[in-house]
Amino acid sequence: MEISTVSRAVKIGLHACGIWPYLPSTVLYRFLWTVLLSTIQIFQYRYVMVHYYTDSFSNFMDGVSSAMTYSLLLIKLVILWANQRTFSDILQMMAVDWQNCDLTECGLRITTNRARLSYRVSNWLIGLQLGAVVLYSCGVLAGNAGDVEKMNVSSREHILKMKLPFMINTFPVYALVMIFEFCHLSICACGMSIVNSLIVTLIVHIGGQIDVFCDWLMKAFSKNMMLKVDGITLKMLIVKHQRIIAFSQRIETLYTYIALMLFVSDTIIICCIGFIIITSIGTPGGFPVLVRSILYYFVMNLEAFIYCFAGEYLSTKSRMIGDAAYNSLWYDVMPKQSRTVHFVILRSQKQLSITIGKVMDLSLERFTSIMKASASYISVLMAMY
């Protein structure tokens, strides 16, 4: 039997990112991430400022998208670090859910299936991020090899868009810098995929618990046994519903401001990458740019979709609670006992959700608004440049 909804890869990544609570190495990992990302960010924004005053607008947009991606990663980590206690409460609640999942055969099956789904999705997200890193690096190397003007080492393009404080005039130094940039890019890609996999894991877990609760509601009332069917009591129903609500509120606390930053930054990042892809089509040397940008563009869209789908999924699942309570045999029991179901129906009318900075709910409608805004900005940029 699976013992956790969090996969081994995600758990190792959470340890390495300093997110897993109350470990002796947490402070060290947080310090390393802060120093590494902050230092690289200085060089990245120096690159953006330098190319703002040049005629190469594509390089400027490429630098903006790269710098903002790493800024978003740093913000995500800081928010998760600041909510260490909330994340610890979530892990404890998940552990209790696993201990209680064998109360019914259906509950064990649902929880186990959701854990396996979480494992598969997490592995796919990590694989896509690393694939994007490999293609992006290959695109940069292909662009350097296919451009005669870049035969000189000092004029070759780097994997990371940075303005370094020293000159690179020899091939060994250039090779070392490129290796460091590739390793840094891979580590950051793993960090981004781990944070995104975490919200998928939490949403999949609470979705499974809602399914278990709906199954309990359908089994809890009958004409023959008014208080207990398959070990399910009215008290258990109340406690289970309260735990689902509390779990949802902790996910909201953990990700509401991450969703706010993502909603703003992903719109700009998707716009920048889309502009680069459109302007590179049909131009000399445009194929390497397409190679490094296509999967990167897809991954950033997928990130926005994951968060918006998580909010939509949670809201839809919460509506199922009221439907399951109404469809149960509450009318076959005594009025005093059926009031429990009435309260469940009443409480389920307030949907569970993940908000964008406590302003608006995450939903698929928000995802379409991100895509529309990005397309509008691309149209404006194409008209201007």
LUMVEX-843401 format. One record per residue (C-alpha): x, y, z; residue number from 1; residue in one letter. Coordinates in steps of 0.1 Angstrom, whole numbers. Layout:
N
- u v w k r
- X Y Z NUM a $
...
END
This chain:
385
- u v w k r
- 0 0 0 1 m $
- 12 35 -8 2 e $
- 21 54 23 3 i $
- 21 90 10 4 s $
- 6 111 -18 5 t $
- 39 129 -21 6 v $
- 62 111 -45 7 s $
- 98 103 -36 8 r $
- 111 127 -63 9 a $
- 89 155 -50 10 v $
- 99 148 -14 11 k $
- 136 149 -23 12 i $
- 131 181 -42 13 g $
- 113 197 -13 14 l $
- 142 188 10 15 h $
- 167 203 -15 16 a $
- 146 235 -19 17 c $
- 144 240 19 18 g $
- 106 237 19 19 i $
- 103 205 39 20 w $
- 97 217 74 21 p $
- 119 214 105 22 y $
- 150 197 91 23 l $
- 186 205 102 24 p $
- 196 212 66 25 s $
- 167 236 59 26 t $
- 186 268 68 27 v $
- 216 258 47 28 l $
- 195 250 16 29 y $
- 176 283 19 30 r $
- 208 302 22 31 f $
- 223 286 -9 32 l $
- 192 292 -29 33 w $
- 190 328 -19 34 t $
- 226 335 -26 35 v $
- 226 316 -59 36 l $
- 194 331 -73 37 l $
- 201 366 -61 38 s $
- 235 367 -76 39 t $
- 223 354 -110 40 i $
- 194 378 -109 41 q $
- 218 408 -106 42 i $
- 236 397 -138 43 f $
- 203 389 -156 44 q $
- 188 423 -149 45 y $
- 221 440 -159 46 r $
- 217 422 -193 47 y $
- 182 435 -196 48 v $
- 193 471 -189 49 m $
- 221 469 -214 50 v $
- 200 455 -242 51 h $
- 172 480 -235 52 y $
- 193 507 -251 53 y $
- 203 485 -282 54 t $
- 185 478 -314 55 d $
- 182 440 -307 56 s $
- 147 440 -292 57 f $
- 144 402 -294 58 s $
- 175 399 -271 59 n $
- 158 423 -247 60 f $
- 126 403 -247 61 m $
- 146 371 -242 62 d $
- 164 386 -213 63 g $
- 132 398 -197 64 v $
- 115 364 -199 65 s $
- 145 346 -185 66 s $
- 150 371 -156 67 a $
- 113 371 -147 68 m $
- 112 333 -147 69 t $
- 139 331 -120 70 y $
- 124 360 -101 71 s $
- 91 341 -99 72 l $
- 110 310 -87 73 l $
- 127 330 -59 74 l $
- 93 345 -49 75 i $
- 77 311 -48 76 k $
- 104 297 -26 77 l $
- 103 327 -2 78 v $
- 65 324 2 79 i $
- 67 287 9 80 l $
- 96 292 34 81 w $
- 75 318 52 82 a $
- 45 294 54 83 n $
- 65 265 69 84 q $
- 41 259 97 85 r $
- 11 258 73 86 t $
- 29 232 52 87 f $
- 38 212 83 88 s $
- 0 211 92 89 d $
- -8 200 57 90 i $
- 17 171 59 91 l $
- 3 160 93 92 q $
- -33 161 79 93 m $
- -22 140 49 94 m $
- -6 115 72 95 a $
- -38 112 93 96 v $
- -59 107 61 97 d $
- -36 78 51 98 w $
- -41 63 86 99 q $
- -79 65 82 100 n $
- -81 55 46 101 c $
- -86 19 54 102 d $
- -118 25 73 103 l $
- -137 15 42 104 t $
- -125 -5 12 105 e $
- -136 23 -12 106 c $
- -116 49 8 107 g $
- -84 28 6 108 l $
- -88 23 -32 109 r $
- -95 60 -39 110 i $
- -66 73 -18 111 t $
- -42 48 -33 112 t $
- -53 56 -69 113 n $
- -49 93 -62 114 r $
- -14 88 -49 115 a $
- -4 69 -81 116 r $
- -19 97 -102 117 l $
- 1 122 -82 118 s $
- 33 103 -88 119 y $
- 27 101 -126 120 r $
- 19 138 -130 121 v $
- 49 148 -108 122 s $
- 73 128 -129 123 n $
- 58 142 -161 124 w $
- 62 178 -149 125 l $
- 98 172 -138 126 i $
- 106 155 -172 127 g $
- 90 184 -192 128 l $
- 110 210 -173 129 q $
- 143 192 -178 130 l $
- 134 186 -215 131 g $
- 128 223 -219 132 a $
- 163 230 -204 133 v $
- 180 205 -228 134 v $
- 162 219 -259 135 l $
- 169 255 -248 136 y $
- 206 247 -243 137 s $
- 208 229 -276 138 c $
- 191 258 -294 139 g $
- 218 282 -280 140 v $
- 246 259 -290 141 l $
- 231 254 -325 142 a $
- 228 292 -329 143 g $
- 265 296 -320 144 n $
- 276 269 -344 145 a $
- 255 282 -373 146 g $
- 265 319 -371 147 d $
- 298 329 -387 148 v $
- 298 361 -366 149 e $
- 300 341 -334 150 k $
- 332 322 -342 151 m $
- 349 345 -317 152 n $
- 345 332 -282 153 v $
- 336 367 -267 154 s $
- 307 372 -291 155 s $
- 291 338 -285 156 r $
- 257 336 -269 157 e $
- 253 322 -234 158 h $
- 226 298 -222 159 i $
- 216 323 -195 160 l $
- 211 359 -206 161 k $
- 235 375 -182 162 m $
- 259 405 -182 163 k $
- 290 390 -165 164 l $
- 314 413 -147 165 p $
- 344 398 -166 166 f $
- 354 392 -202 167 m $
- 354 357 -217 168 i $
- 382 355 -243 169 n $
- 393 319 -241 170 t $
- 374 287 -249 171 f $
- 382 269 -216 172 p $
- 366 298 -196 173 v $
- 337 299 -220 174 y $
- 332 261 -216 175 a $
- 333 263 -178 176 l $
- 307 292 -178 177 v $
- 284 273 -201 178 m $
- 286 241 -180 179 i $
- 278 262 -149 180 f $
- 249 279 -166 181 e $
- 235 245 -178 182 f $
- 238 231 -143 183 c $
- 222 262 -128 184 h $
- 194 261 -153 185 l $
- 187 224 -146 186 s $
- 186 229 -108 187 i $
- 162 259 -112 188 c $
- 140 238 -136 189 a $
- 138 211 -110 190 c $
- 129 237 -84 191 g $
- 101 251 -105 192 m $
- 87 217 -113 193 s $
- 89 206 -76 194 i $
- 68 237 -66 195 v $
- 43 230 -94 196 n $
- 42 193 -85 197 s $
- 34 202 -49 198 l $
- 2 220 -57 199 i $
- -8 191 -80 200 v $
- -1 166 -52 201 t $
- -22 186 -27 202 l $
- -51 191 -50 203 i $
- -51 155 -61 204 v $
- -51 144 -24 205 h $
- -80 167 -13 206 i $
- -99 156 -44 207 g $
- -95 120 -33 208 g $
- -107 129 2 209 q $
- -138 146 -12 210 i $
- -146 115 -31 211 d $
- -142 94 0 212 v $
- -165 118 19 213 f $
- -191 116 -8 214 c $
- -190 78 -6 215 d $
- -194 80 31 216 w $
- -225 103 27 217 l $
- -241 78 3 218 m $
- -235 49 28 219 k $
- -242 67 61 220 a $
- -280 65 61 221 f $
- -303 36 55 222 s $
- -337 24 68 223 k $
- -322 -4 87 224 n $
- -292 13 105 225 m $
- -298 49 112 226 m $
- -265 57 130 227 l $
- -239 34 116 228 k $
- -232 17 82 229 v $
- -198 2 74 230 d $
- -183 18 105 231 g $
- -194 53 94 232 i $
- -210 75 120 233 t $
- -225 110 119 234 l $
- -196 122 140 235 k $
- -172 109 115 236 m $
- -190 127 87 237 l $
- -188 160 105 238 i $
- -151 156 114 239 v $
- -143 145 78 240 k $
- -160 176 63 241 h $
- -143 199 87 242 q $
- -109 184 79 243 r $
- -115 189 41 244 i $
- -124 225 47 245 i $
- -93 231 69 246 a $
- -71 213 43 247 f $
- -85 236 16 248 s $
- -79 267 37 249 q $
- -43 257 42 250 r $
- -37 252 5 251 i $
- -52 287 0 252 e $
- -28 302 25 253 t $
- 1 284 9 254 l $
- -6 294 -27 255 y $
- -28 325 -28 256 t $
- 1 350 -32 257 y $
- 21 326 -54 258 i $
- -9 326 -77 259 a $
- -10 364 -76 260 l $
- 26 367 -87 261 m $
- 22 339 -113 262 l $
- -9 357 -127 263 f $
- 11 389 -133 264 v $
- 45 374 -143 265 s $
- 33 346 -165 266 d $
- 13 370 -187 267 t $
- 45 390 -194 268 i $
- 67 359 -198 269 i $
- 44 342 -222 270 i $
- 41 375 -241 271 c $
- 79 378 -244 272 c $
- 84 342 -255 273 i $
- 56 344 -280 274 g $
- 70 375 -295 275 f $
- 104 358 -299 276 i $
- 88 328 -316 277 i $
- 68 349 -340 278 i $
- 97 372 -350 279 t $
- 120 342 -356 280 s $
- 98 325 -381 281 i $
- 111 328 -416 282 g $
- 143 347 -406 283 t $
- 179 336 -411 284 p $
- 190 317 -380 285 g $
- 155 315 -368 286 g $
- 154 277 -364 287 f $
- 177 275 -333 288 p $
- 155 302 -317 289 v $
- 124 281 -324 290 l $
- 141 250 -310 291 v $
- 150 266 -277 292 r $
- 117 286 -273 293 s $
- 89 262 -283 294 i $
- 90 238 -253 295 l $
- 99 268 -230 296 y $
- 67 285 -242 297 y $
- 47 253 -237 298 f $
- 60 248 -202 299 v $
- 52 283 -191 300 m $
- 16 280 -205 301 n $
- 14 246 -187 302 l $
- 24 262 -154 303 e $
- -4 288 -157 304 a $
- -28 261 -167 305 f $
- -19 239 -137 306 i $
- -27 266 -112 307 y $
- -59 276 -129 308 c $
- -70 240 -133 309 f $
- -63 233 -96 310 a $
- -86 261 -86 311 g $
- -113 250 -110 312 e $
- -109 214 -99 313 y $
- -112 222 -62 314 l $
- -144 243 -68 315 s $
- -160 216 -89 316 t $
- -152 190 -63 317 k $
- -166 211 -35 318 s $
- -199 213 -53 319 r $
- -200 175 -54 320 m $
- -203 174 -16 321 i $
- -236 192 -16 322 g $
- -249 170 -44 323 d $
- -238 138 -26 324 a $
- -255 150 6 325 a $
- -287 158 -11 326 y $
- -287 124 -29 327 n $
- -281 104 2 328 s $
- -310 87 21 329 l $
- -312 115 47 330 w $
- -350 115 45 331 y $
- -351 79 59 332 d $
- -337 88 93 333 v $
- -350 108 122 334 m $
- -352 146 118 335 p $
- -326 151 145 336 k $
- -301 130 126 337 q $
- -309 144 92 338 s $
- -300 179 104 339 r $
- -264 169 100 340 t $
- -269 165 62 341 v $
- -287 198 61 342 h $
- -257 216 76 343 f $
- -234 198 51 344 v $
- -255 210 22 345 i $
- -256 245 36 346 l $
- -218 247 42 347 r $
- -211 232 8 348 s $
- -228 261 -9 349 q $
- -197 282 0 350 k $
- -173 267 -25 351 q $
- -138 257 -17 352 l $
- -114 276 -39 353 s $
- -78 290 -44 354 i $
- -78 327 -48 355 t $
- -53 351 -66 356 i $
- -41 372 -37 357 g $
- -75 369 -21 358 k $
- -90 390 -49 359 v $
- -104 365 -74 360 m $
- -107 327 -77 361 d $
- -84 306 -98 362 l $
- -103 290 -126 363 s $
- -100 281 -163 364 l $
- -116 314 -170 365 e $
- -85 331 -155 366 r $
- -63 310 -177 367 f $
- -81 322 -208 368 t $
- -77 358 -196 369 s $
- -39 352 -193 370 i $
- -38 339 -228 371 m $
- -59 367 -242 372 k $
- -38 393 -224 373 a $
- -6 378 -237 374 s $
- -19 376 -273 375 a $
- -30 413 -270 376 s $
- 5 424 -258 377 y $
- 21 404 -286 378 i $
- -1 422 -312 379 s $
- 9 456 -298 380 v $
- 46 447 -298 381 l $
- 44 434 -334 382 m $
- 27 466 -345 383 a $
- 54 487 -327 384 m $
- 84 468 -338 385 y $
END
